[in-house]
Amino acid sequence: MAVIKKKKDKALPAVNTSALPDIVFMLLFFFMVATVMREVDLKVSVNKPQATEIQKLERKSLVTYIYAGSPRAKYQDKFGKTARIQLNDAFASIDDLQPFVVQEREAKAEEDRPMMTMSIKADKTVKMGLISDIKLELRKAQAYKINYSSLQPKDAEALYSSDN
């Protein structure tokens, strides 16, 4: 006669964690590559105006920013409250604009230089005289592609849908 053996309750095997360090390092590497750090520490306050006719920029790597606005509170003791220009991380004068454009142009690849765009991020309270001076210096530096940064109004979707 055959003996029937009872099946014993087998315990589940432990989870294999040998691949866990590989996964952690892959995630770490992904976030290091995909994360973009803030490139510029804003020293001027920029409250951009709203606009209805806006377009998104294609290649942001070809855009160089010029900031114009009144200095933030911690810089007002040294620079005053009048509107100033900021290039990268430093305050600048109108005379510094041409060398800045040349330096930025030289940093780009040869085939990308014609597509380089100068973007003016100006506070909506900045006088038009400063903007005109910036444009004149950009023209002297042969930087003819100029973009004005603005905000899209909240009711823009209603404006676009009523036109159709």
DOLO-174011 format. One record per residue (C-alpha): residue number from 0; residue in three letters; x, z, y. Coordinates in Angstrom, 2 decimals, decimal comma. Layout:
BEGIN
  seq  type        X        Z        Y
  NUM   ALA        X        Z        Y
...
This chain:
BEGIN
  seq  type        X        Z        Y
    0   MET     0,00     0,00     0,00
    1   ALA     1,23    -0,89     3,42
    2   VAL     1,90     1,78     5,92
    3   ILE     0,39     1,17     9,33
    4   LYS     2,59     2,40    12,08
    5   LYS     1,15     3,39    15,38
    6   LYS     2,50     1,55    18,35
    7   LYS     4,29     3,95    20,58
    8   ASP     3,59     3,90    24,28
    9   LYS     6,53     2,06    25,66
   10   ALA     7,62     3,11    29,11
   11   LEU     7,98     0,41    31,72
   12   PRO    11,57    -0,56    32,33
   13   ALA    13,12     0,37    35,67
   14   VAL    13,01    -2,19    38,44
   15   ASN    16,19    -4,19    38,65
   16   THR    17,70    -3,62    42,11
   17   SER    20,89    -5,56    41,65
   18   ALA    19,66    -8,40    43,91
   19   LEU    18,57    -6,04    46,69
   20   PRO    21,87    -6,12    48,67
   21   ASP    21,81    -9,91    48,61
   22   ILE    18,30    -9,98    50,04
   23   VAL    19,19    -7,45    52,73
   24   PHE    22,23    -9,45    53,82
   25   MET    20,23   -12,69    53,86
   26   LEU    17,62   -11,08    56,12
   27   LEU    20,31    -9,62    58,34
   28   PHE    22,03   -13,00    58,63
   29   PHE    18,72   -14,74    59,41
   30   PHE    17,88   -12,36    62,24
   31   MET    21,39   -12,55    63,66
   32   VAL    21,15   -16,34    63,82
   33   ALA    17,54   -16,59    64,98
   34   THR    17,58   -13,88    67,65
   35   VAL    18,25   -14,98    71,20
   36   MET    19,69   -12,37    73,49
   37   ARG    18,81   -12,32    77,16
   38   GLU    21,45   -14,38    78,88
   39   VAL    21,00   -13,23    82,46
   40   ASP    20,39    -9,79    83,93
   41   LEU    18,00   -10,43    86,81
   42   LYS    19,15    -8,84    90,03
   43   VAL    16,44   -10,44    92,16
   44   SER    12,72    -9,98    91,74
   45   VAL    10,99   -13,21    90,79
   46   ASN     7,21   -13,30    90,92
   47   LYS     6,60   -16,96    90,13
   48   PRO     3,71   -18,78    91,81
   49   GLN     0,88   -20,29    89,78
   50   ALA     0,45   -24,04    89,38
   51   THR    -2,13   -26,30    87,79
   52   GLU     0,00   -29,36    87,01
   53   ILE     2,69   -28,00    84,72
   54   GLN     4,80   -29,47    81,93
   55   LYS     6,82   -27,74    79,28
   56   LEU    10,56   -28,47    79,14
   57   GLU    11,77   -30,36    76,09
   58   ARG    15,28   -28,99    75,56
   59   LYS    15,86   -25,60    77,14
   60   SER    19,54   -25,73    76,25
   61   LEU    19,98   -28,38    78,96
   62   VAL    18,34   -26,25    81,66
   63   THR    20,38   -24,26    84,16
   64   TYR    18,52   -21,63    86,17
   65   ILE    18,87   -20,76    89,84
   66   TYR    17,03   -17,56    90,81
   67   ALA    15,85   -16,91    94,36
   68   GLY    14,15   -13,75    95,56
   69   SER    14,66   -10,42    97,24
   70   PRO    17,16    -8,09    95,52
   71   ARG    15,74    -5,46    93,20
   72   ALA    15,52    -1,88    94,45
   73   LYS    18,88    -0,75    93,04
   74   TYR    20,69    -3,61    94,85
   75   GLN    18,89    -3,38    98,20
   76   ASP    21,34    -0,81    99,62
   77   LYS    24,22    -3,24    99,21
   78   PHE    22,53    -6,63    99,72
   79   GLY    19,50    -5,84   101,90
   80   LYS    15,92    -6,99   101,42
   81   THR    16,21   -10,62   102,50
   82   ALA    15,92   -13,34    99,88
   83   ARG    19,12   -14,08    97,98
   84   ILE    20,29   -16,56    95,37
   85   GLN    21,42   -15,46    91,92
   86   LEU    23,53   -17,73    89,71
   87   ASN    23,98   -16,41    86,18
   88   ASP    24,66   -12,66    86,62
   89   ALA    25,90   -12,60    90,20
   90   PHE    24,57   -12,98    93,70
   91   ALA    25,76   -16,16    95,36
   92   SER    25,62   -18,01    98,65
   93   ILE    24,53   -21,56    99,29
   94   ASP    28,20   -22,63    99,34
   95   ASP    28,66   -21,42    95,75
   96   LEU    25,98   -23,77    94,45
   97   GLN    28,03   -26,99    94,21
   98   PRO    30,91   -25,46    92,20
   99   PHE    28,35   -23,75    89,97
  100   VAL    26,63   -27,07    89,20
  101   VAL    29,96   -28,74    88,45
  102   GLN    30,96   -25,86    86,17
  103   GLU    27,64   -25,98    84,29
  104   ARG    27,84   -29,76    83,96
  105   GLU    31,35   -29,55    82,52
  106   ALA    30,16   -27,00    79,95
  107   LYS    27,62   -29,48    78,52
  108   ALA    28,45   -32,23    76,06
  109   GLU    29,19   -35,63    77,59
  110   GLU    26,02   -37,27    76,22
  111   ASP    23,83   -34,39    77,45
  112   ARG    25,03   -34,34    81,06
  113   PRO    22,57   -36,96    82,38
  114   MET    19,66   -34,97    80,94
  115   MET    20,75   -31,67    82,54
  116   THR    17,97   -30,04    84,57
  117   MET    18,35   -27,50    87,35
  118   SER    15,41   -25,09    87,32
  119   ILE    14,60   -23,08    90,42
  120   LYS    12,91   -19,79    89,61
  121   ALA    11,87   -18,58    93,03
  122   ASP     9,69   -15,71    94,13
  123   LYS     6,49   -16,90    95,76
  124   THR     7,42   -15,06    98,97
  125   VAL    10,76   -16,89    99,40
  126   LYS    10,88   -18,97   102,59
  127   MET    10,86   -22,72   102,10
  128   GLY    14,05   -22,97   104,19
  129   LEU    16,06   -21,34   101,39
  130   ILE    14,49   -23,66    98,81
  131   SER    15,33   -26,67   101,01
  132   ASP    18,94   -25,47   101,33
  133   ILE    19,17   -25,14    97,55
  134   LYS    17,76   -28,64    97,09
  135   LEU    20,20   -30,07    99,64
  136   GLU    23,20   -28,50    97,87
  137   LEU    21,93   -29,75    94,51
  138   ARG    21,68   -33,24    95,97
  139   LYS    25,28   -32,98    97,23
  140   ALA    26,35   -31,93    93,73
  141   GLN    24,51   -34,96    92,30
  142   ALA    22,06   -32,79    90,36
  143   TYR    18,92   -34,84    90,84
  144   LYS    16,72   -33,43    88,06
  145   ILE    15,09   -30,37    89,60
  146   ASN    12,38   -28,25    88,05
  147   TYR    10,33   -25,52    89,72
  148   SER     9,31   -22,70    87,38
  149   SER     5,75   -21,49    87,72
  150   LEU     3,02   -19,66    85,88
  151   GLN    -0,01   -21,33    84,41
  152   PRO    -3,18   -19,85    85,94
  153   LYS    -5,49   -17,94    83,63
  154   ASP    -8,43   -20,18    84,48
  155   ALA    -6,47   -23,41    83,92
  156   GLU    -8,29   -24,09    80,65
  157   ALA   -11,58   -24,03    82,53
  158   LEU   -10,16   -26,49    85,09
  159   TYR    -8,98   -28,88    82,38
  160   SER   -12,18   -28,73    80,39
  161   SER   -14,35   -29,41    83,46
  162   ASP   -12,35   -32,55    84,25
  163   ASN   -13,09   -34,14    80,87
